[in-house]
Amino acid sequence: MSRESAAEALRRRIAACTLCAAHLPLGPRPVARFSSTSRLLIVGQAPGTKVHASGVPWDDDSGERLRGWLGIDRATMYDAARVAIVPMGFCYPGKASGGDAPPRRECAPQWHDAVLDVLPEDRLTLLVGTYAQAHYLPHLRRLTMTERVRRFGADLPFIALPHPAWRSRIWMGRHPWFEADILPRLRSLVAARLEPVGDT
């Protein structure tokens, strides 16, 4: 089986997943996009209600802000041949005090390794928010999110980013180095991963 055939089979299995159905207030609707050629991987938190309704990842104000940080448009973000979008929890987890509940803990152990196996090895992985960072950078758990973001380039191929919710505007105001120093370097790395891979 080719790598892309394996990716297609995996996408079908994920779409049919009901692992957490009993715990999901709106029922299962896994939201993830990837292909065997996706060299940019965005690992976020979990879909909100708008994304659950549309089935389109980052289909909200946070997505607009994230695209601005990365210097890409909607067409690029949703081109699975170039960009994989794989949250820590594939389905909307429901509400908790202060906002949405955390991603279901069953999801990432069930699916993430299988997805990573079909992605290119030279991918760049953006860890958006604390849940993704805790999972993929466990040795940095003692650091604050701000400290992890300031390590830009030290943990490649992983890059820690704050979640681009509306509160990130307040955080950016307190940390102007993110926009002045981190974002230009981030956009350069992202652009490099989005370039077509030449024949070898």
Contact map, one row per residue, 1 for C-alpha under 8 A:
11101100000000000000000000000000000000000000000000000000000000000000000000000000000000000000000000000000000000000000000000000000000000000000000000000000000000000000000000000000000000000000000000000000
11111100000000000000000000000000000000000000000000000000000000000000000000000000000000000000000000000000000000000000000000000000000000000000000000000000000000000000000000000000000000000000000000000000
11111110000000000000000000000000000100000000000000000000000000000000000000000000000000000000000000000000000000000000010000000000000000000000000000000000000000000000000000000000000000000000000000000000
01111111000000000000000000000000001100000000000000000000000000000000000000000000000000000000000000000000000000000000010000000000000000000000000000000000000000000000000000000000000000000000000000000000
11111111100000000000000000000000000000000000000000000000000000000000000000000000000000000000000000000000000000000000000000000000000000000000000000000000000000000000000000000000000000000000000000000000
11111111110000000000000000000000000000000000000000000000000000000000000000000000000000000000000000000000000000000000010000000000000000000000000000000000000000000000000000000000000000000000000000000000
00111111111000000000000000000000011100000000000000000000000000000000000000000000000000000000000000000000000000000010010000000000000000000000000000000000000000000000000000000000000000000000000000000000
00011111111100000000000000000000001000000000000000000000000000000000000000000000000000000000000000000000000000000000000000000000000000000000000000000000000000000000000000000000000000000000000000000000
00001111111110000000000000000000000000000000000000000000000000000000000000000000000000000000000000000000000000000000000000000000000000000000000000000000000000000000000000000000000000000000000000000000
00000111111111000000000000000000000000000000000000000000000000000000000000000000000000000000000000000000000000000110000000000000000000000000000000000000000000000000000000000000000000000000000000000000
00000011111111100000000000000000100000000000000000000000000000000000000000000000000000000000000000000000000000000000000000000000000000000000000000000000000000000000000000000000000000000000000000000000
00000001111111110000000000000000000000000000000000000000000000000000000000000000000000000000000000000000000000000000000000000000000000000000000000000000000000000000000000000000000000000000000000000000
00000000111111111000000000000000000000000000000000000000000000000000000000000000000000000000000000000000000000000000000000000000000000000000000000000000000000000000000000000000000000000000000000000000
00000000011111111000000000000100000000000000000000000000000000000000000000000000000000000000000000000000000000100000000000000000000000000000000000000000000000000000000000000000000000000000000000000000
00000000001111111000000000001110000000000000000000000000000000000000000000000000000000000000000000000000000000000000000000000000000000000000000000000000000000000000000000000000000000000000000000000000
00000000000111111100000000000000000000000000000000000000000000000000000000000000000000000000000000000000000000000000000000000000000000000000000000000000000000000000000000000000000000000000000000000000
00000000000011111110000000010100000000000000000000000000000000000000000000000000000000000000000000000000000000000000000000000000000000000000000000000000000000000000000000000000000000000000000000000000
00000000000000011111100000010000000000000000000000000000000000000000000000000000000000000000000000000000000000000000000000000000000000000000000000000000000000000000000000000000000000000000000000000000
00000000000000001111100000000000000000000000000000000000000000000000000000000000000000000000000000000000011000000000000000000000000000000000000000000000000000000000000000000000000000000000000000000000
00000000000000000111111100010000000000000000000000000000000000000000000000000000000000000000000000000001011000000000000000000000000000000000000000000000000000000000000000000000000000000000000000000000
00000000000000000111111100110000000000000000000000000000000000000000000000000000000000000000000000000000000000000000000000000000000000000000000000000000000000000000000000000000000000000000000000000000
00000000000000000001111100100000000000000000000000000000000000000000000000000000000000000000000000000000000000000000000000000000000000000000000000000000000000000000000000000000000000000000000000000000
00000000000000000001111110000000000000000000000000000000000000000000000000000000000000000000100000000000000000000000000000000000000000000000000000000000000000000000000000000000000000000000000000000000
00000000000000000001111111110000000000000000000000000000000000000000000000000000000000000011110000000000000000000000000000000000000000000000000000000000000000000000000000000000000000000000000000000000
00000000000000000000001111100000000000000000000000000000000000000000000000000000000000000000110000000000000000000000000000000000000000000000000000000000000000000000000000000000000000000000000000000000
00000000000000000000000111110000000000000000000000000000000000000000000000000000000000000001010000000000000000000000000000000000000000000000000000000000000000000000000000000000000000000000000000000000
00000000000000000000110111111000000000000000000000000000000000000000000000000000000000000000000000000000000000000000000000000000000000000000000000000000000000000000000000000000000000000000000000000000
00000000000000001101100101111100000000000000000000000000000000000000000000000000000000000011000000000000000000000000000000000000000000000000000000000000000000000000000000000000000000000000000000000000
00000000000000100000000000111110000000000000000000010010000000000000000000000000000000000111000000000000000000000000000000000000000000000000000000000000000000000000000000000000000000000000000000000000
00000000000001101000000000011111000000000000000000000010000000000000000000000000000000000110000000000000000000000000000000000000000000000000000000000000000000000000000000000000000000000000000000000000
00000000000000100000000000001111100000000000001000110011100000000000000000000000000001100110000000000000000000000000000000000000000000000000000000000000000000000000000000000000000000000000000000000000
00000000000000000000000000000111110000000000000000000000100000000000000000000000000111100100000000000000000000000000000000000000000000000000000000000000000000000000000000000000000000000000000000000000
00000000001000000000000000000011111000000000000000000000000000000000000000000001001111000000000000000000000000000000000000000000000000000000000000000000000000000000000000000000000000000000000000000000
00000010000000000000000000000001111101000000000000000000000000000000000000000001101111000000000000000000000000000010001000000000000000000000000000000000000000000000000000000000000000000000000000000000
00010011000000000000000000000000111111000000000000000000000000000000000000000001110100000000000000000000000000000000011000000000000000000000000000000000000000000000000000000000000000000000000000000000
00110010000000000000000000000000011111000000000000000000000000000000000000000000100000000000000000000000000000000000011100000000000000000000000000000000000000000000000000000000000000000000000000000000
00000000000000000000000000000000001111100000000000000000000000000000000000000001110000000000000000000000000000000000001100000000000000000000000000000000000000000000000000000000000000000000000000000000
00000000000000000000000000000000011111111000000000000000000000000000000000000001111100000000000000000000000000000000001100100000000000000000000000000000000000000000000000000000000000000000000000000000
00000000000000000000000000000000000011111000000000000000000000000000000000000000011100000000000000000000000000000000001101110000000000000000000000000000000000000000000000000000000000000000000011000000
00000000000000000000000000000000000001111100000000000000000000000000000000000000011100000000000000000000000000000000000000111100000000000000000000000000000000000000000000000000000000000000010011000000
00000000000000000000000000000000000001111110000000000000000000000000000000000000001111000000000000000000000000000000000000111100000000000000000000000000000000000000000000000000000000000000000000000000
00000000000000000000000000000000000000011111000000000000000000000000000000000000001111100000000000000000000000000000000000001111000000000000000000000000000000000000000000000000000000000000000000000000
00000000000000000000000000000000000000001111100000000000000000000000000000000000000011110000000000000000000000000000000000001111000100000000000000000000000000000000000000000000000000000000000000000000
00000000000000000000000000000000000000000111110000000000000000000000000000000000000011110000000000000000000000000000000000000011101100000000000000000000000000000010000000000000000000000000000000000000
00000000000000000000000000000000000000000011111000000000000000000000000000000000000000111000000000000110000000000000000000000001101100000000000000000000000000000000000000000000000000000000000000000000
00000000000000000000000000000000000000000001111100000000000000000000000000000000000000111111100000000110000000000000000000000000000000000000000000000000000000000000000000000000000000000000000000000000
00000000000000000000000000000010000000000000111111110000110000000000000000000000000000101111100000000000000000000000000000000000000000000000000000000000000000000000000000000000000000000000000000000000
00000000000000000000000000000000000000000000011111110000000000000000000000000000000000000001000000010000000000000000000000000000000000000000000000000000000000000000000000000000000000000000000000000000
00000000000000000000000000000000000000000000001111111000000000000000000000000000000000000001000000000000000000000000000000000000000000000000000000000000000000000000000000000000000000000000000000000000
00000000000000000000000000000000000000000000001111111100001100000000000000000000000000000000000000000000000000000000000000000000000000000000000000000000000000000000000000000000000000000000000000000000
00000000000000000000000000000010000000000000001111111111111100000000000000000000000000000000000000000000000000000000000000000000000000000000000000000000000000000000000000000000000000000000000000000000
00000000000000000000000000001010000000000000001111111111000000000000000000000000000000000011000000000000000000000000000000000000000000000000000000000000000000000000000000000000000000000000000000000000
00000000000000000000000000000000000000000000000011111110000000000000000000000000000000000000000000000000000000000000000000000000000000000000000000000000000000000000000000000000000000000000000000000000
00000000000000000000000000000000000000000000000001111111001000000000000000000000000000000000000000000000000000000000000000000000000000000000000000000000000000000000000000000000000000000000000000000000
00000000000000000000000000001110000000000000000000111111100000000000000000000000000000000000000000000000000000000000000000000000000000000000000000000000000000000000000000000000000000000000000000000000
00000000000000000000000000000010000000000000000000110111111000000000000000000000000000000000000000000000000000000000000000000000000000000000000000000000000000000000000000000000000000000000000000000000
00000000000000000000000000000011000000000000001000100011111000100000000000000000000010000000000000000000000000000000000000000000000000000000000000000000000000000000000000000000000000000000000000000000
00000000000000000000000000000000000000000000001000100001111111110000000000000000000000000000000000000000000000000000000000000000000000000000000000000000000000000000000000000000000000000000000000000000
00000000000000000000000000000000000000000000000001100101111111110000000000000000000000000000000000000000000000000000000000000000000000000000000000000000000000000000000000000000000000000000000000000000
00000000000000000000000000000000000000000000000001100000011111110000000000000000000000000000000000000000000000000000000000000000000000000000000000000000000000000000000000000000000000000000000000000000
00000000000000000000000000000000000000000000000000000000011111111000000000000000000000000000000000000000000000000000000000000000000000000000000000000000000000000000110000000000000000000000000000000000
00000000000000000000000000000000000000000000000000000000011111111100000000000000000000000000000000000000000000000000000000000000000000000000000000000000000000000011110000000000000000000000000000000000
00000000000000000000000000000000000000000000000000000000111111111110000000000000000000000000000000000000000000000000000000000000000000000000000000000000000000000001000000000000000000000000000000000000
00000000000000000000000000000000000000000000000000000000011111111111000000000000000000000000000000000000000000000000000000000000000000000000000000000000000000000000000000000000000000000000000000000000
00000000000000000000000000000000000000000000000000000000000011111111100000000000000000000000000000000000000000000000000000000000000000000000000000000000000000000001100000000000000000000000000000000000
00000000000000000000000000000000000000000000000000000000000001111111110000000000000000000000000000000000000000000000000000000000000000000000000000000000000000000001000000000000000000000000000000000000
00000000000000000000000000000000000000000000000000000000000000111111111111001000000000000000000000000000000000000000000000000000000000000000000000000000000000000000000000000000000000000000000000000000
00000000000000000000000000000000000000000000000000000000000000011111111110000000000000000000000000000000000000000000000000000000000000000000000000000000000000000000000000000000000000000000000000000000
00000000000000000000000000000000000000000000000000000000000000001111111000000000000000000000000000000000000000000000000000000000000000000000000000000000000000000000000000000000000000100110000000000000
00000000000000000000000000000000000000000000000000000000000000000111111100000000000000000000000000000000000000000000000000000000000000000000000000000000000000000000000000000000000000100110010000000000
00000000000000000000000000000000000000000000000000000000000000000011111110000000000000000000000000000000000000000000000000000000000000000000000000000000000000000000000000000000000000000010000000000000
00000000000000000000000000000000000000000000000000000000000000000011011111011000000000000000000000000000000000000000000000000000000000000000000000000000000000000000000000000000000000000000000000000000
00000000000000000000000000000000000000000000000000000000000000000011001111111000000000000000000000000000000000000000000000000000000000000000000000000000000000000000000000000000000000000000000000000000
00000000000000000000000000000000000000000000000000000000000000000010000111111100000000000000000000000000000000000000000000000000000000000000000000000000000000000000000000000000000000000000000000000000
00000000000000000000000000000000000000000000000000000000000000000000000011111110000000000000000000000000000000000000000000000000000000000000000000000000000000000000000000000000000000000000000000000000
00000000000000000000000000000000000000000000000000000000000000000000000111111110011000000000000000000000000000000000000000000000000000000000000000000000000000000000000000000000000000000000000000000000
00000000000000000000000000000000000000000000000000000000000000000010000111111111011000000000000000000000000000000000000000000000000000000000000000000000000000000000000000000000000000000000000000000000
00000000000000000000000000000000000000000000000000000000000000000000000001111111001000000000000000000000000000000000000000000000000000000000000000000000000000000000000000000000000000000000000000000000
00000000000000000000000000000000000000000000000000000000000000000000000000111111111000000000000000000000000000000000000000000000000000000000000000000000000000000000000000000000000000000000000000000000
00000000000000000000000000000000111011000000000000000000000000000000000000001111111100000000000000000000000000000000000000000000000000000000000000000000000000000000000000000000000000000000000000000000
00000000000000000000000000000000011111000000000000000000000000000000000000000011111100000000000000000000000000000000000000000000000000000000000000000000000000000000000000000000000000000000000000000000
00000000000000000000000000000000001011110000000000000000000000000000000000011011111100000000000000000000000000000000000000000000000000000000000000000000000000000000000000000000000000000000000001000000
00000000000000000000000000000000110001111100000000000000000000000000000000011111111110000000000000000000000000000000000000000000000000000000000000000000000000000000000000000000000000000000000001000000
00000000000000000000000000000001111001111100000000000000000000000000000000000001111111000000000000000000000000000000000000000000000000000000000000000000000000000000000000000000000000000000000000000000
00000000000000000000000000000001110000001111000000000000100000000000000000000000001111100000000000000000000000000000000000000000000000000000000000000000000000000000000000000000000000000000000000000000
00000000000000000000000000000011110000001111000000000000000000000000000000000000000111110100000000000000000000010000000000000000000000000000000000000000000000000000000000000000000000000000000000000000
00000000000000000000000000000011000000000111111000000000000000000000000000000000000011111100000000000000000000000000000000000000000100000000000000000000000000000000000000000000000000000000000000000000
00000000000000000000000000000000000000000011110000000000000000000000000000000000000001111100000000000011001100000000000000000000001100000000000000000000000000000000000000000000000000000000000000000000
00000000000000000000000000000000000000000000111000000000000000000000000000000000000000111111100000000011101100000000000000000000000000000000000000000000000000000000000000000000000000000000000000000000
00000000000000000000000000001111000000000000011000000000000000000000000000000000000001111111000000000010001000000000000000000000000000000000000000000000000000000000000000000000000000000000000000000000
00000000000000000000000100011110000000000000011000010000000000000000000000000000000000001111100000000010000000000000000000000000000000000000000000000000000000000000000000000000000000000000000000000000
00000000000000000000000101011000000000000000011110010000000000000000000000000000000000001111110000000010000000000000000000000000000000000000000000000000000000000000000000000000000000000000000000000000
00000000000000000000001110000000000000000000011000000000000000000000000000000000000000001011111000011111000000000000000000000000000000000000000000000000000000000000000000000000000000000000000000000000
00000000000000000000000111000000000000000000000000000000000000000000000000000000000000000001111100011000000000000000000000000000000000000000000000000000000000000000000000000000000000000000000000000000
00000000000000000000000000000000000000000000000000000000000000000000000000000000000000000000111110111000000000000000000000000000000000000000000000000000000000000000000000000000000000000000000000000000
00000000000000000000000000000000000000000000000000000000000000000000000000000000000000000000011111111000000000000000000000000000000000000000000000000000000000000000000000000000000000000000000000000000
00000000000000000000000000000000000000000000000000000000000000000000000000000000000000000000001111111000000000000000000000000000000000000000000000000000000000000000000000000000000000000000000000000000
00000000000000000000000000000000000000000000000000000000000000000000000000000000000000000000000111110000000000000000000000000000000000000000000000000000000000000000000000000000000000000000000000000000
00000000000000000000000000000000000000000000000000000000000000000000000000000000000000000000001111111000000000000000000000000000000000000000000000000000000000000000000000000000000000000000000000000000
00000000000000000000000000000000000000000000000100000000000000000000000000000000000000000000111111111100000000000000000000000000000000000000000000000000000000000000000000000000000000000000000000000000
00000000000000000000000000000000000000000000000000000000000000000000000000000000000000000000111110111110000000000000000000000000000000000000000000000000000000000000000000000000000000000000000000000000
00000000000000000000000000000000000000000000110000000000000000000000000000000000000000000000100000011111000000000000000000000000000000000000000000000000000000000000000000000000000000000000000000000000
00000000000000000000000000000000000000000000110000000000000000000000000000000000000000011111100000001111101000000000000000000000000000000000000000000000000000000000000000000000000000000000000000000000
00000000000000000001000000000000000000000000000000000000000000000000000000000000000000011000100000000111111000000000000000000000000000000000000000000000000000000000000000000000000000000000000000000000
00000000000000000000000000000000000000000000000000000000000000000000000000000000000000001000000000000011111110000000000000000000000000000000000000000000000000000000000000000000000000000000000000000000
00000000000000000011000000000000000000000000000000000000000000000000000000000000000000000000000000000001111111000000000000000000000000000000000000000000000000000000000000000000000000000000000000000000
00000000000000000011000000000000000000000000000000000000000000000000000000000000000000011100000000000011111111110000000000000000000000000000000000000000000000000000000000000000000000000000000000000000
00000000000000000000000000000000000000000000000000000000000000000000000000000000000000011000000000000000111111111000000000000000000000000000000000000000000000000000000000000000000000000000000000000000
00000000000000000000000000000000000000000000000000000000000000000000000000000000000000000000000000000000111111111000000000000000000000000000000000000000000000000000000000000000000000000000000000000000
00000000000000000000000000000000000000000000000000000000000000000000000000000000000000000000000000000000011111111000000000000000000000000000000000000000000000000000000000000000000000000000000000000000
00000000000001000000000000000000000000000000000000000000000000000000000000000000000000000000000000000000001111111110000000000000000000000000000000000000000000000000000000000000000000000000000000000000
00000000000000000000000000000000000000000000000000000000000000000000000000000000000001000000000000000000001111111111000000000000000000000000000000000000000000000000000000000000000000000000000000000000
00000000000000000000000000000000000000000000000000000000000000000000000000000000000000000000000000000000000111111111100000000000000000000000000000000000000000000000000000000000000000000000000000000000
00000000010000000000000000000000000000000000000000000000000000000000000000000000000000000000000000000000000000111111110000000000000000000000000000000000000000000000000000000000000000000000000000000000
00000010010000000000000000000000010000000000000000000000000000000000000000000000000000000000000000000000000000111111111000000000000000000000000000000000000000000000000000000000000000000000000000000000
00000000000000000000000000000000000000000000000000000000000000000000000000000000000000000000000000000000000000011111111000000000000000000000000000000000000000000000000000000000000000000000000000000000
00000000000000000000000000000000000000000000000000000000000000000000000000000000000000000000000000000000000000001111111000000000000000000000000000000000000000000000000000000000000000000000000000000000
00110110000000000000000000000000001100000000000000000000000000000000000000000000000000000000000000000000000000000111111100000000000000000000000000000000000000000000000000000000000000000000000000000000
00000000000000000000000000000000011111100000000000000000000000000000000000000000000000000000000000000000000000000011111110100000000000000000000000000000000000000000000000000000000000000000000000000000
00000000000000000000000000000000000111100000000000000000000000000000000000000000000000000000000000000000000000000000011111100000000000000000000000000000000000000000000000000000000000000000000000000000
00000000000000000000000000000000000000000000000000000000000000000000000000000000000000000000000000000000000000000000001111100000000000000000000000000000000000000000000000000000000000000000000000000000
00000000000000000000000000000000000000100000000000000000000000000000000000000000000000000000000000000000000000000000000111110000000000000000000000000000000000000000000000000000000000000000000000000000
00000000000000000000000000000000000001111000000000000000000000000000000000000000000000000000000000000000000000000000001111111000000000000000000000000000000010000000000000000000000000000000000010000000
00000000000000000000000000000000000000111000000000000000000000000000000000000000000000000000000000000000000000000000000001111100000000000000000000000000000111100000000000000000000000000000010010000000
00000000000000000000000000000000000000011110000000000000000000000000000000000000000000000000000000000000000000000000000000111110000000000000000000000000000011100000000000000000000000000000000000000000
00000000000000000000000000000000000000011110000000000000000000000000000000000000000000000000000000000000000000000000000000011111000000000000000000000000000001111000000000000000000000000000000000000000
00000000000000000000000000000000000000000111000000000000000000000000000000000000000000000000000000000000000000000000000000001111110110010000000000000000000001111000000000000000000000000000000000000000
00000000000000000000000000000000000000000111100000000000000000000000000000000000000000000000000000000000000000000000000000000111110110000000000000000000000000011111000000000000000000000000000000000000
00000000000000000000000000000000000000000001100000000000000000000000000000000000000000000000000000000000000000000000000000000011111110000000000010000000000000011110000000000000000000000000000000000000
00000000000000000000000000000000000000000000000000000000000000000000000000000000000000000000000000000000000000000000000000000011111111000000000010000000000000000110000000000000000000000000000000000000
00000000000000000000000000000000000000000001100000000000000000000000000000000000000000010000000000000000000000000000000000000000111111100000000000000000000000000000000000000000000000000000000000000000
00000000000000000000000000000000000000000011100000000000000000000000000000000000000000110000000000000000000000000000000000000011111111110000000000000000000000000000000000000000000000000000000000000000
00000000000000000000000000000000000000000000000000000000000000000000000000000000000000000000000000000000000000000000000000000011111111111100100000000000000000010000000000000000000000000000000000000000
00000000000000000000000000000000000000000000000000000000000000000000000000000000000000000000000000000000000000000000000000000000011111111101100000000000000000000000000000000000000000000000000000000000
00000000000000000000000000000000000000000000000000000000000000000000000000000000000000000000000000000000000000000000000000000000001111111100000000000000000000000000000000000000000000000000000000000000
00000000000000000000000000000000000000000000000000000000000000000000000000000000000000000000000000000000000000000000000000000010000111111100000000000000000000000000000000000000000000000000000000000000
00000000000000000000000000000000000000000000000000000000000000000000000000000000000000000000000000000000000000000000000000000000000011111111100000000000000000000000000000000000000000000000000000000000
00000000000000000000000000000000000000000000000000000000000000000000000000000000000000000000000000000000000000000000000000000000000011111111100000000000000000000000000000000000000000000000000000000000
00000000000000000000000000000000000000000000000000000000000000000000000000000000000000000000000000000000000000000000000000000000000000001111110000000000000000000000000000000000000000000000000000000000
00000000000000000000000000000000000000000000000000000000000000000000000000000000000000000000000000000000000000000000000000000000000001001111111000010000000000000000000000000000000000000000000000000000
00000000000000000000000000000000000000000000000000000000000000000000000000000000000000000000000000000000000000000000000000000000000011001111111100000000000000000000000000000000000000000000000000000000
00000000000000000000000000000000000000000000000000000000000000000000000000000000000000000000000000000000000000000000000000000000000000000011111100000000000000000000000000000000000000000000000000000000
00000000000000000000000000000000000000000000000000000000000000000000000000000000000000000000000000000000000000000000000000000000000000000001111111110000000000000000000000000000000000000000000000000000
00000000000000000000000000000000000000000000000000000000000000000000000000000000000000000000000000000000000000000000000000000000000000000000111111110000000000000000000000000000000000000000000000000000
00000000000000000000000000000000000000000000000000000000000000000000000000000000000000000000000000000000000000000000000000000000110000000000001111111000000000010100000000000000000000000000000000000000
00000000000000000000000000000000000000000000000000000000000000000000000000000000000000000000000000000000000000000000000000000000000000000000001111111100000000000100000000000000000000000000000000000000
00000000000000000000000000000000000000000000000000000000000000000000000000000000000000000000000000000000000000000000000000000000000000000000001111111110000000000000000000000000000000000000000000000000
00000000000000000000000000000000000000000000000000000000000000000000000000000000000000000000000000000000000000000000000000000000000000000001001111111111000000011000000000000000000000000000000000000000
00000000000000000000000000000000000000000000000000000000000000000000000000000000000000000000000000000000000000000000000000000000000000000000000011111111000000111100000000000000000000000000000000000000
00000000000000000000000000000000000000000000000000000000000000000000000000000000000000000000000000000000000000000000000000000000000000000000000001111111000000000000000000000000010000000000000000000000
00000000000000000000000000000000000000000000000000000000000000000000000000000000000000000000000000000000000000000000000000000000000000000000000000111111111000010000000000000000000000000000000000000000
00000000000000000000000000000000000000000000000000000000000000000000000000000000000000000000000000000000000000000000000000000000000000000000000000011111111000110000000000000000000001000000000000000000
00000000000000000000000000000000000000000000000000000000000000000000000000000000000000000000000000000000000000000000000000000000000000000000000000000011111101100000000000000000000000000000000000000000
00000000000000000000000000000000000000000000000000000000000000000000000000000000000000000000000000000000000000000000000000000000000000000000000000000011111100000000000000000000000000000000000000000000
00000000000000000000000000000000000000000000000000000000000000000000000000000000000000000000000000000000000000000000000000000000000000000000000000000011111111100000000000000000000000000000000000000000
00000000000000000000000000000000000000000000000000000000000000000000000000000000000000000000000000000000000000000000000000010000000000000000000000000000111111100000000000000000000000000000000000000000
00000000000000000000000000000000000000000000000000000000000000000000000000000000000000000000000000000000000000000000000000111000000000000000000000000000001111100000000000000000000000000000000000000000
00000000000000000000000000000000000000000000000000000000000000000000000000000000000000000000000000000000000000000000000000011110000000000000000000000000101111110000000000000000000000000000000000000000
00000000000000000000000000000000000000000000000000000000000000000000000000000000000000000000000000000000000000000000000000011110000000000000000000001001101111111000000000000000000000000000000000000000
00000000000000000000000000000000000000000000000000000000000000000000000000000000000000000000000000000000000000000000000000000111100010000000000010011011000001111100000000000000000000000000000000000000
00000000000000000000000000000000000000000000000000000000000000000000000000000000000000000000000000000000000000000000000000000111100000000000000000011000000000111110000000000000000000000000000000000000
00000000000000000000000000000000000000000000000000000000000000000000000000000000000000000000000000000000000000000000000000000001110000000000000011001000000000011111000100000000000000000000000000000000
00000000000000000000000000000000000000000001000000000000000001000000000000000000000000000000000000000000000000000000000000000001110000000000000000000000000000001111100100000000000000000000000000000000
00000000000000000000000000000000000000000000000000000000000001101100000000000000000000000000000000000000000000000000000000000001000000000000000000000000000000000111111100000000000000000000000000000000
00000000000000000000000000000000000000000000000000000000000011001000000000000000000000000000000000000000000000000000000000000000000000000000000000000000000000000011111110000000000000000000000000000000
00000000000000000000000000000000000000000000000000000000000011000000000000000000000000000000000000000000000000000000000000000000000000000000000000000000000000000001111111000000000000000000000000000000
00000000000000000000000000000000000000000000000000000000000000000000000000000000000000000000000000000000000000000000000000000000000000000000000000000000000000000001111111100000000000000000000000000000
00000000000000000000000000000000000000000000000000000000000000000000000000000000000000000000000000000000000000000000000000000000000000000000000000000000000000000111111111110000000000000000000000000000
00000000000000000000000000000000000000000000000000000000000000000000000000000000000000000000000000000000000000000000000000000000000000000000000000000000000000000000111111111000000000000000000000000000
00000000000000000000000000000000000000000000000000000000000000000000000000000000000000000000000000000000000000000000000000000000000000000000000000000000000000000000011111111100000000000000000000000000
00000000000000000000000000000000000000000000000000000000000000000000000000000000000000000000000000000000000000000000000000000000000000000000000000000000000000000000001111111110000000000000000000000000
00000000000000000000000000000000000000000000000000000000000000000000000000000000000000000000000000000000000000000000000000000000000000000000000000000000000000000000000111111111011000000000000000000000
00000000000000000000000000000000000000000000000000000000000000000000000000000000000000000000000000000000000000000000000000000000000000000000000000000000000000000000000011111111000000000000000000000000
00000000000000000000000000000000000000000000000000000000000000000000000000000000000000000000000000000000000000000000000000000000000000000000000000000000000000000000000001111111000000000000000000000000
00000000000000000000000000000000000000000000000000000000000000000000000000000000000000000000000000000000000000000000000000000000000000000000000000000000000000000000000000111111110000000000000000000000
00000000000000000000000000000000000000000000000000000000000000000000000000000000000000000000000000000000000000000000000000000000000000000000000000000000000000000000000000011111111100000000000000000000
00000000000000000000000000000000000000000000000000000000000000000000000000000000000000000000000000000000000000000000000000000000000000000000000000000000000000000000000000000011111111000000000000000000
00000000000000000000000000000000000000000000000000000000000000000000000000000000000000000000000000000000000000000000000000000000000000000000000000000100000000000000000000010011111111100000000000000000
00000000000000000000000000000000000000000000000000000000000000000000000000000000000000000000000000000000000000000000000000000000000000000000000000000000000000000000000000010001111111110000000000000000
00000000000000000000000000000000000000000000000000000000000000000000000000000000000000000000000000000000000000000000000000000000000000000000000000000000000000000000000000000001111111110000000000000000
00000000000000000000000000000000000000000000000000000000000000000000000000000000000000000000000000000000000000000000000000000000000000000000000000000000000000000000000000000000111111111000000000000000
00000000000000000000000000000000000000000000000000000000000000000000000000000000000000000000000000000000000000000000000000000000000000000000000000000001000000000000000000000000111111111100000000000000
00000000000000000000000000000000000000000000000000000000000000000000110000000000000000000000000000000000000000000000000000000000000000000000000000000000000000000000000000000000011111111110000000000000
00000000000000000000000000000000000000000000000000000000000000000000000000000000000000000000000000000000000000000000000000000000000000000000000000000000000000000000000000000000001111111111000000000000
00000000000000000000000000000000000000000000000000000000000000000000000000000000000000000000000000000000000000000000000000000000000000000000000000000000000000000000000000000000000011111111100000000000
00000000000000000000000000000000000000000000000000000000000000000000110000000000000000000000000000000000000000000000000000000000000000000000000000000000000000000000000000000000000001111111110000000000
00000000000000000000000000000000000000000000000000000000000000000000111000000000000000000000000000000000000000000000000000000000000000000000000000000000000000000000000000000000000000111111111000000000
00000000000000000000000000000000000000000000000000000000000000000000000000000000000000000000000000000000000000000000000000000000000000000000000000000000000000000000000000000000000000011111111100000000
00000000000000000000000000000000000000000000000000000000000000000000000000000000000000000000000000000000000000000000000000000000000000000000000000000000000000000000000000000000000000001111111110000000
00000000000000000000000000000000000000010000000000000000000000000000010000000000000000000000000000000000000000000000000000010000000000000000000000000000000000000000000000000000000000000111111111000000
00000000000000000000000000000000000000000000000000000000000000000000000000000000000000000000000000000000000000000000000000000000000000000000000000000000000000000000000000000000000000000011111111100000
00000000000000000000000000000000000000000000000000000000000000000000000000000000000000000000000000000000000000000000000000000000000000000000000000000000000000000000000000000000000000000001111111100000
00000000000000000000000000000000000000110000000000000000000000000000000000000000000000000000000000000000000000000000000000110000000000000000000000000000000000000000000000000000000000000000111111100000
00000000000000000000000000000000000000110000000000000000000000000000000000000000011000000000000000000000000000000000000000000000000000000000000000000000000000000000000000000000000000000000011111110000
00000000000000000000000000000000000000000000000000000000000000000000000000000000000000000000000000000000000000000000000000000000000000000000000000000000000000000000000000000000000000000000001111111000
00000000000000000000000000000000000000000000000000000000000000000000000000000000000000000000000000000000000000000000000000000000000000000000000000000000000000000000000000000000000000000000000001111100
00000000000000000000000000000000000000000000000000000000000000000000000000000000000000000000000000000000000000000000000000000000000000000000000000000000000000000000000000000000000000000000000000111110
00000000000000000000000000000000000000000000000000000000000000000000000000000000000000000000000000000000000000000000000000000000000000000000000000000000000000000000000000000000000000000000000000011111
00000000000000000000000000000000000000000000000000000000000000000000000000000000000000000000000000000000000000000000000000000000000000000000000000000000000000000000000000000000000000000000000000001111
00000000000000000000000000000000000000000000000000000000000000000000000000000000000000000000000000000000000000000000000000000000000000000000000000000000000000000000000000000000000000000000000000000111
